[in-house]
Amino acid sequence: MGYSDVAVRLMTYNLNYGNPDPRGSLDAIAAADADVVLLQEITASWQWALADRFAAQYPTHIFRLHGRKAGGLAVLSKLPIGGEEMLTPPDGGWFPAQRMVVTTPFGECEMLHVHLRPALDNGSWISGFMTTPPVREQEMIKYWKDLARALPIIVAGDFNEDPSGLALAFLAQQGAMRVPTAGPRSWHYEEDAWDVLKMDLDHIVISGELAASDAIVLDAGTSDHRPVMATISAKLAA
């Protein structure tokens, strides 16, 4: 199986609405220079900072703020975007998802931008770890049904679950593949500058018509999440 010589460099990055050093994360986005950037936890302050910093680098900006500070989404793109809409979460979900059609060098792709339910239940991460996996699965099932599914599909964002999670398992059942990454874990909890807890919670998933390469978690930025990037292209016939 060969691959096309045209591709899209995609980034997904949870900026953390309470990020103590926004400039560091803005610098990470600028340096990576992806073609399409999907961002989670966007507040009004983040919107202002992103629009100001990337007015020239990214001609297309889409901001969708949310009543919960962590629920805002944004897209920065060098490529044309059409059909953008928000998708309502099912019962138990906290944040909406975003559907759009991106015109890439290899044709149109349907893109689903997600921020799934955190593993938090009644203020407890311990009970949430046990009770929220089915919620994320139901979110993904609902969003998948909301897609047109007439084009190659990319699903990316903060899944709030590791690669063994139920939402990713559902996508695998639909023939979509999580793109494995090199580099550090995409989420880390620090104390005294040491990672005391770290997991891969941020993912890029592609349908069978697509291929991915050079996928990496960048050790960059100042959020508790790190940017995840991959080069995505169309598969060529054998």
C-alpha positions in Angstrom: 0.0 0.0 0.0 1.4 3.4 -1.0 0.6 6.9 0.2 -0.2 10.1 -1.5 2.5 12.8 -1.6 0.1 15.5 -0.3 -0.9 15.7 3.3 -2.3 17.7 6.2 -0.5 18.4 9.4 -3.1 18.3 12.2 -2.7 19.4 15.8 -5.1 18.9 18.8 -4.3 20.7 22.0 -6.2 21.3 25.2 -5.0 24.7 26.3 -6.4 24.5 29.9 -8.7 27.4 30.7 -6.7 28.1 33.8 -3.3 28.0 32.1 -0.9 30.1 34.2 1.3 31.1 31.2 -0.8 31.5 28.0 2.1 32.9 26.1 4.1 29.6 26.4 1.2 27.6 24.8 0.7 30.3 22.1 4.4 29.9 21.3 4.0 26.1 21.0 1.2 26.5 18.5 3.1 29.0 16.4 6.3 27.0 16.3 4.5 23.8 15.3 2.8 25.6 12.4 0.2 22.9 11.7 -2.3 23.3 8.8 -5.3 22.7 11.1 -5.3 23.3 14.9 -8.1 22.0 17.1 -8.2 23.6 20.6 -10.1 22.8 23.7 -11.0 24.7 26.9 -11.3 28.0 25.0 -12.6 31.0 27.0 -13.1 34.6 26.0 -9.6 35.4 27.1 -8.2 32.6 25.0 -10.2 33.8 22.0 -8.8 37.3 22.2 -5.2 36.0 22.6 -5.5 33.5 19.7 -7.2 35.9 17.3 -4.5 38.5 18.0 -1.5 36.1 17.8 -2.6 34.2 14.7 -4.3 36.8 12.6 -1.7 36.3 9.9 -0.6 32.7 10.3 -4.1 31.3 10.2 -6.7 32.9 7.8 -9.6 30.9 9.3 -10.6 31.2 13.0 -13.7 29.6 14.5 -14.5 30.1 18.2 -17.3 28.4 20.1 -17.5 29.5 23.7 -19.4 27.5 26.3 -21.1 28.2 29.6 -18.6 25.9 31.3 -15.2 27.4 30.9 -13.7 24.1 29.9 -16.3 23.5 27.2 -15.1 26.1 24.6 -13.7 24.9 21.3 -11.7 26.7 18.6 -10.2 25.9 15.2 -7.4 27.6 13.5 -6.9 26.7 9.8 -4.9 27.4 6.8 -7.3 25.3 4.8 -10.9 26.1 3.8 -13.6 24.9 6.3 -17.3 24.5 5.5 -20.4 23.0 7.1 -19.2 23.8 10.6 -21.7 23.1 13.3 -21.9 22.2 17.0 -23.2 18.8 18.2 -25.1 18.5 21.4 -23.8 15.9 23.9 -26.1 13.1 25.1 -27.2 12.8 28.8 -24.2 12.8 31.0 -21.9 14.6 28.6 -20.7 18.0 29.6 -19.4 19.6 26.5 -20.5 19.8 22.8 -18.5 18.5 19.9 -17.8 20.3 16.6 -18.3 18.9 13.1 -16.8 20.5 10.0 -15.7 19.7 6.5 -12.1 20.5 5.7 -10.9 20.9 2.1 -7.4 19.3 2.1 -4.9 18.8 -0.7 -6.2 15.3 -1.2 -9.9 16.2 -1.1 -12.6 16.9 1.5 -12.6 15.3 4.9 -15.2 15.3 7.6 -13.7 16.3 10.9 -15.1 15.7 14.4 -13.6 17.8 17.2 -14.3 16.4 20.6 -13.8 17.1 24.3 -15.4 14.2 26.1 -16.6 14.0 29.7 -13.8 14.2 32.2 -13.4 11.3 34.6 -15.1 13.3 37.4 -18.3 12.4 39.2 -19.7 14.4 42.1 -16.4 16.1 42.6 -14.5 12.8 42.8 -11.9 11.6 40.3 -11.8 8.2 42.0 -15.5 7.4 41.5 -15.4 9.2 38.1 -12.7 6.8 36.9 -15.2 4.0 37.4 -18.5 5.7 36.4 -17.7 7.9 33.4 -16.3 5.5 30.7 -19.8 4.5 29.5 -20.7 8.3 29.3 -17.8 8.8 26.9 -18.8 5.8 24.9 -22.4 7.2 24.6 -21.0 10.6 23.6 -19.0 9.0 20.8 -21.9 6.8 19.6 -24.1 9.9 19.4 -21.6 12.1 17.6 -20.8 9.3 15.1 -24.5 9.1 14.2 -24.5 12.9 13.8 -21.8 12.7 11.1 -22.7 12.5 7.4 -20.0 9.7 6.9 -19.9 10.3 3.2 -16.2 11.5 3.3 -13.0 10.3 5.0 -13.3 11.0 8.7 -10.9 12.4 11.3 -11.8 12.4 14.9 -9.5 14.4 17.2 -9.5 16.2 20.6 -9.4 15.5 24.3 -11.0 12.1 24.8 -10.4 12.1 28.6 -9.5 8.4 28.3 -6.4 6.4 27.5 -6.1 4.2 24.4 -8.0 1.3 26.1 -11.1 3.5 26.6 -14.6 2.7 25.4 -15.0 5.7 23.1 -11.9 4.6 21.2 -13.1 1.0 21.2 -16.3 2.1 19.6 -14.5 4.0 16.8 -12.3 0.9 16.2 -15.5 -1.1 15.7 -16.5 1.4 13.0 -13.2 0.8 11.2 -11.4 3.9 12.4 -7.9 3.7 13.8 -6.2 5.7 16.6 -2.9 7.1 15.4 -0.1 5.9 17.8 2.2 8.7 18.9 5.9 9.0 19.8 7.0 11.3 22.6 5.8 11.9 26.1 2.2 11.3 27.4 -0.3 13.9 26.3 -1.5 14.8 29.8 0.5 15.2 33.0 0.0 16.2 36.6 3.0 17.9 38.1 4.2 18.6 41.6 7.5 20.4 42.1 8.2 20.1 38.4 7.9 16.3 38.4 5.2 14.3 36.6 3.5 12.4 39.3 0.7 11.2 37.0 0.7 11.0 33.2 -1.6 9.5 30.6 -2.4 9.7 26.9 -5.8 11.4 26.9 -5.6 13.3 23.6 -6.0 11.4 20.4 -6.2 11.6 16.6 -8.4 8.9 15.0 -8.7 8.3 11.2 -11.0 6.3 9.0 -9.8 3.6 6.7 -9.4 5.8 3.7 -6.7 7.8 5.4 -3.1 7.1 6.6 -1.0 8.9 9.2 2.7 9.4 9.8 5.1 11.4 12.0 2.6 11.4 14.9 4.1 12.9 18.0 3.2 14.4 21.4 5.2 17.6 21.6 6.9 18.3 24.9 5.9 22.0 24.5 3.5 24.5 25.9 2.3 25.3 29.5 -1.0 23.5 29.7 -1.4 20.3 31.7 -2.0 18.8 28.2 0.6 18.6 25.5 0.0 19.2 21.8 -0.6 16.1 19.7 0.3 16.2 16.0 0.1 13.9 13.0 0.6 14.1 9.2 -2.5 12.8 7.5 -2.8 11.8 3.9 -5.1 9.7 1.6 -4.2 6.1 1.0 -3.5 5.1 -2.5 -4.7 1.9 -4.1 -2.2 -1.0 -3.9 
